[in-house]
């Protein structure tokens, strides 16, 4: 069984590292066998140090600025799940600004993130 507060703190730490383009910080939140699925684009990135790291490196090049906030979390401490709805403000490397309303579903293993399923309200920024 998990505790609610540390789960939420890890999710928000993950987004803090995403927004600051701190790839080692993001990877520190994930299990080695983590999967990130962008459900709305039918994409899956497998392996923290392989496909996920490469995806984050591409994101860093294609994104000038990003902010994730106004979080609303639902937590299942028995199953180790967190569902988060949040706002995003993003400026691409080409200067295009957009706002999005996304939902992520996090699956935990030993207080690390094992899987993230992402529903994006706009264009996929995690190719």
Secondary structure, DSSP 4 states (H G I P E B T S, - for coil): ---HHHHHHHHHHHHHHHHTT-HHHHHTTEEEEEEEEEGGGTEEEEIIIIIIHHHHHHHHHHEEEEEEEEEEEEEETTTTEEEEEEEEEEEETT--EEEEEEEEEEEEETTEEEEEEEE-SSS-S--
